[in-house]
Structures are given as structure tokens and as C-alpha cells.
């Protein structure tokens, strides 16, 4: 489950950046091409966001996160690039034998 969370964290961060970049391009250019991509990118990001939050709750016990650490992990889902930081700093993949 931890590896899944790490993958979701990375994908959620990428989708957040793609959504943000696309929104920045839609406003000044008003091109239909960018509007076409806005919905699928937004929907993908929404699904990944829900997956990130749900999987964060699921791995809280196995990662031995305190309430403060879980709060940081959840707040990171609201900030661009923060999920990359969380994935590196707070998630330890268990060593298999």
C-alpha cells in the first residue's frame, strides 16, 4: 500500500501542475484546444486527489504518523509540488526480506 501511495503522490503532483499550467493558458489565450484538455485533466486530478487523501489515511498506522504528520501530509495535497516533498520525506517503504 505504501508503494501505491508513493505513486499516487507523484501522479497527483504531476496532475496538479498540469491542471495549473492548463488553467494559466486558457485564460489569456482563450483557445479551444486548452479548454478541451481542462476537463480530463481536472477529472484526473480530482480522482488522484481523492486517492491521495484516502491512501494517506490507510497508511497512517503502518507509517506510525502522528496527527501532526498526517495533517502535514493532507495539507500538502493542497499545495503545488508539496506531494513530491511528502513522498520523499515522510513515506518509508518497508524493506522486504
Residue frames relative to the residue before (quaternion, step in Angstrom):
aa qw qx qy qz dx dy dz
X 1.0000 0.0000 0.0000 0.0000 0.00 0.00 0.00
X 0.6155 0.5641 -0.3446 0.4292 3.57 1.10 -0.68
X 0.6505 0.5026 -0.3183 0.4723 3.58 0.97 -0.80
X 0.6168 0.5317 -0.3396 0.4707 3.57 1.07 -0.70
X 0.6433 0.5169 -0.3216 0.4643 3.58 0.98 -0.85
X 0.6437 0.5228 -0.3256 0.4542 3.59 0.93 -0.86
X 0.6633 0.4959 -0.3001 0.4734 3.58 0.97 -0.86
X 0.6478 0.5051 -0.3171 0.4741 3.57 0.97 -0.84
X 0.6332 0.5392 -0.3346 0.4431 3.60 0.96 -0.83
X 0.6709 0.4852 -0.2973 0.4755 3.57 0.93 -0.88
X 0.6833 0.4832 -0.2893 0.4646 3.59 0.87 -0.94
X 0.6302 0.5262 -0.3354 0.4620 3.59 1.04 -0.73
X 0.6469 0.5144 -0.3139 0.4673 3.58 1.00 -0.78
X 0.6550 0.4990 -0.3071 0.4772 3.57 0.99 -0.84
X 0.6741 0.4872 -0.3084 0.4617 3.59 0.91 -0.86
X 0.6078 0.5450 -0.3488 0.4603 3.59 1.09 -0.67
X 0.6692 0.4868 -0.2944 0.4780 3.58 0.94 -0.89
X 0.6481 0.5107 -0.3205 0.4653 3.60 0.98 -0.80
X 0.6519 0.5053 -0.3103 0.4726 3.58 0.98 -0.82
X 0.6547 0.5131 -0.3040 0.4644 3.57 0.95 -0.89
X 0.6685 0.4954 -0.2990 0.4673 3.59 0.90 -0.91
X 0.6621 0.5035 -0.3086 0.4614 3.57 0.95 -0.85
X 0.6450 0.5120 -0.3258 0.4644 3.59 0.99 -0.76
X 0.6371 0.5216 -0.3251 0.4651 3.57 1.06 -0.70
X 0.6814 0.4787 -0.2858 0.4742 3.58 1.09 -0.68
X 0.6177 0.5634 -0.3518 0.4211 3.61 1.07 -0.65
X 0.6710 0.5424 -0.3165 0.3941 3.59 0.79 -0.96
X 0.7793 0.3501 -0.2423 0.4597 3.65 0.52 -0.98
X 0.7373 0.4328 -0.2469 0.4561 3.59 0.99 -0.74
X 0.1512 -0.8237 0.5236 0.1569 3.57 1.11 -0.75
X 0.3369 0.7496 -0.4960 0.2801 3.58 1.11 0.70
X 0.5341 -0.6438 0.4548 0.3055 3.55 -1.03 0.83
X 0.5651 0.6100 -0.3849 0.4004 3.59 1.10 -0.63
X 0.7017 0.4492 -0.2699 0.4827 3.60 0.87 -0.92
X 0.6250 0.5298 -0.3397 0.4618 3.58 1.06 -0.68
X 0.6012 0.5731 -0.3475 0.4352 3.57 1.12 -0.67
X 0.7233 0.4340 -0.2422 0.4793 3.59 0.98 -0.81
X 0.5266 0.6787 -0.4045 0.3139 3.59 1.15 -0.47
X 0.6847 0.4931 -0.2987 0.4459 3.61 0.84 -0.90
X 0.7077 0.4414 -0.3090 0.4571 3.67 0.67 -0.89
X 0.6383 0.5068 -0.3373 0.4711 3.59 1.01 -0.73
X 0.6595 0.5126 -0.3044 0.4580 3.57 0.97 -0.85
X 0.6559 0.5000 -0.3088 0.4738 3.57 0.97 -0.83
X 0.6376 0.5182 -0.3213 0.4709 3.59 0.97 -0.83
X 0.6614 0.4995 -0.3069 0.4678 3.55 0.90 -0.90
X 0.6418 0.5338 -0.3257 0.4439 3.60 0.97 -0.79
X 0.6611 0.4919 -0.2994 0.4810 3.57 0.94 -0.87
X 0.6710 0.4863 -0.2995 0.4728 3.59 0.94 -0.85
X 0.6080 0.5473 -0.3480 0.4579 3.60 1.06 -0.69
X 0.6666 0.4823 -0.2998 0.4828 3.59 0.89 -0.92
X 0.6481 0.5158 -0.3123 0.4652 3.59 1.00 -0.80
X 0.6281 0.5383 -0.3249 0.4584 3.57 1.05 -0.79
X 0.6896 0.4752 -0.2811 0.4686 3.57 0.82 -1.00
X 0.6726 0.4974 -0.3018 0.4574 3.60 0.87 -0.94
X 0.6994 0.4557 -0.2835 0.4719 3.59 0.86 -0.88
X 0.5703 0.5648 -0.3896 0.4517 3.61 1.14 -0.47
X 0.6585 0.4882 -0.3082 0.4827 3.58 0.98 -0.81
X 0.6672 0.5250 -0.3065 0.4304 3.58 0.99 -0.80
X 0.7589 0.3656 -0.2233 0.4905 3.62 0.98 -0.67
X 0.3588 0.7602 -0.4808 0.2494 3.60 1.26 0.04
X 0.7025 0.4702 -0.2797 0.4552 3.58 0.82 -0.94
X 0.6858 0.4840 -0.2984 0.4544 3.60 0.88 -0.88
X 0.6960 0.4400 -0.2703 0.4990 3.60 1.14 -0.56
X 0.3393 -0.7698 0.4681 0.2704 3.59 1.35 -0.17
X 0.2329 0.7850 -0.5304 0.2194 3.56 0.96 0.96
X 0.3875 -0.6726 0.5739 0.2608 3.54 -1.09 0.72
X 0.6892 -0.4437 0.3467 0.4559 3.56 -1.29 0.07
X 0.6356 0.5430 -0.3232 0.4436 3.59 1.04 -0.77
X 0.6634 0.4920 -0.2983 0.4784 3.57 0.96 -0.87
X 0.6368 0.5112 -0.3282 0.4748 3.58 0.96 -0.81
X 0.6288 0.5330 -0.3325 0.4583 3.59 1.02 -0.77
X 0.6425 0.5128 -0.3172 0.4729 3.59 0.97 -0.84
X 0.6507 0.5185 -0.3097 0.4602 3.58 0.95 -0.90
X 0.6921 0.4682 -0.2806 0.4723 3.59 0.94 -0.85
X 0.6378 0.5083 -0.3288 0.4762 3.61 1.01 -0.73
X 0.5994 0.5822 -0.3527 0.4212 3.58 1.09 -0.69
X 0.6110 0.5620 -0.3606 0.4253 3.59 1.11 -0.53
X 0.6690 0.4988 -0.2961 0.4647 3.59 1.23 -0.31
X 0.7029 0.4408 -0.2464 0.5009 3.59 1.26 -0.32
X 0.4892 -0.6554 0.4767 0.3224 3.60 -0.91 0.83
X 0.8359 0.1920 -0.1994 0.4740 3.56 -1.08 0.88
X 0.5381 0.6579 -0.4044 0.3378 3.63 1.16 -0.29
X 0.6124 0.5537 -0.3717 0.4245 3.62 1.04 -0.56
X 0.5845 0.5533 -0.3721 0.4623 3.59 1.15 -0.50
X 0.6415 0.5239 -0.3032 0.4713 3.57 1.04 -0.84
X 0.6594 0.5076 -0.3027 0.4647 3.58 0.91 -0.94
X 0.6470 0.5375 -0.3176 0.4378 3.55 0.91 -0.93
X 0.7030 0.4526 -0.2616 0.4823 3.59 1.03 -0.74
X 0.7756 0.4200 -0.1964 0.4283 3.57 0.79 -1.05
X 0.8220 0.3288 -0.1330 0.4455 3.58 0.78 -0.99
X 0.7113 0.4428 -0.2646 0.4775 3.61 1.13 -0.39
X 0.0893 -0.7801 0.6191 0.0151 3.53 -0.75 1.14
X 0.3149 -0.7395 0.5658 0.1842 3.56 -0.75 1.06
X 0.4361 -0.6996 0.4906 0.2823 3.60 -0.76 0.97
X 0.4292 -0.6942 0.5225 0.2466 3.53 -1.05 0.85
X 0.2471 -0.7711 0.5695 0.1415 3.57 -0.74 1.06
X 0.4012 -0.7335 0.5048 0.2148 3.54 -1.10 0.74
